[in-house]
Amino acid sequence: MPNGSAVAVISDGFWTRHFQRATDVIGRTLDIGTQRFTVIGVAPEGFTGTELGRVDVWLPMTATIHQIFSEADWQTNSNATYAHIFVRLRPGITLAQGAKEAERVLQNALGEEWYVKGRVARLTPLTTARTVNLGTSDRLMLLLAVMAAVVLLIAIANVASLLLARALRRRREVAVRLALGASRTQLVRWILTETFLLALFGGVGALLLAYWSGGAIRSLLFGDVSWTSSVFDHRLLIFAGIVVVVATLLAGLLPALETTRAELTTSLKAGAREGGGQRARARALLIVVQVALSTMLLVGAGLFLRSLSNVSALPLGVDTERVLTATLDLRAMGRTEEDIDLVMHTALDRVRALRGIAHAALASTIPFGPSLMLSIRIPGVELNPKVDAPFLNFIGRDYFASLGAHVIAGRDLTDADETHAAEPVAVVSATMARLFWKGASPLGSCIVIGNGTGPCVRIVGVVEDIHRQQVLEDPTAFLYVPLVQATTLAPDFHLDRFLVVRPSGDARAMIEPVRRAIQSAAPALPYATVQRIAEMRDVLSQLRQWRLGTTLFAAFGALALVLASIGLFGLISYNVASRTHEIGIRVALGGGPSSVAGTRR
């Protein structure tokens, strides 16, 4: 339906915060922008739909889409990259089968719009899509699981080493029990029971630590995710129980077997210092394994840190740390396009007047933000209008200087280009110049934007590639046109206005001055969101997997190293204690501390 009903479904949290869980909430109204929506339902507690972040209200797309598009056929627009389709597969239907059916439906619905060779439909499970939005990947999750398993193995090896040392002191006790009629099976069960109690206490301690620290870890690593469930659930408890049993067998079985298979007569006569040989070598081997695994984790942390450094140093075409972006939701207030343009230009002038601002500009899109794609025609160049449609950004003067991008050929846009009487000009990205002009210079070339009836737009410059939405992505074709030409070249679109600001000093220190300058541009303006590009949610989520890997690898590596050090300390302490008699004799015969400490056994 082209014009949907003005209805809304609210979240359980919104219902609690704003309606105090009133039972008569159904039928009440919400004023959102210039529209009034009627509440028709409340979502279950913890439900956020397809999003991981907090959602307060769900509105029909058909009732709000006119704020984005003015054209009536938005539902059949093949360039509507903002839209996502969610489907529920019938039982027994695979993703591949569902994708084939989706292609058939799109072919029937779009016809010629779907003819592009090689175009396919892909179905992605929601859990996978959410993982991508979370800034993690299946591979990273597997690495973290392996890392946790390695730390567990180190802890188990540590406990096994200590239990082996303890078992040597109990050989005489075990021998006495065997002499009194106890079977070796009974003794193994006895030792495993003691080990199980140790593992059980360790498991309970781990669960308590997870309960106390889970919220802090969530806030530190995933602060922008709406967590509604507890850290604990039945799956975690079952997994913890399995880990306790496995740890008991791995840590206690070897000491139990080593203790009970000793010769009875020899064990009854043996002293505490006679526990060397094969058992000492086994303990030493366990320590070597612990140190090796700890070193592996620390090396992994170093590799993740290097990867994070490399990703942070990628040439994105924008200085994410020093560039601020600002947005105002003026269209939701019912402001006309002319009024929005006037307010944003006033805000731009006031921001430029601030001390500490090097450059500032307006643009219809920004890196890692929304994108607009339009087909073009280049006289003399054969293009497929569906495949070769570049992304389009309407920009003002100083846009590239504000981002920190460099014009590599020709010139930048100037004040003379920002008038309706000026010749239509444009700047293209390096990738667009390479793909569309096949190595030849695009400067001076003419292109026609849209349906082919618009004016000839002359190319005056080539700018380095600026990443569109992903930190790791192939360069895309981008066309940059003066903002003043938007009403002529894209009349069917309600374009956003973003303010891009480059301070001369610390960007964080300029956030509040920039916000105050924007708010002063007109009375009763909505709250202006000002932030560094590096702090945008999409950027943070993409860098999160490297930061998460670096943080956890370093933390687990340090923990593993501490465990290995404790195990080594325990082994050396036991060896010293078991050789007290020998050391006393060496000292009595004149051996000094250095010679005794350096003696090998």
Order of alpha helices (4+ residues) and beta strands (2+ residues): beta-alpha-beta-beta-beta-alpha-alpha-alpha-alpha-alpha-alpha-alpha-alpha-alpha-beta-alpha-beta-beta-beta-beta-alpha-beta-beta-alpha-beta-beta-beta-alpha-beta-alpha-beta-alpha-alpha-alpha
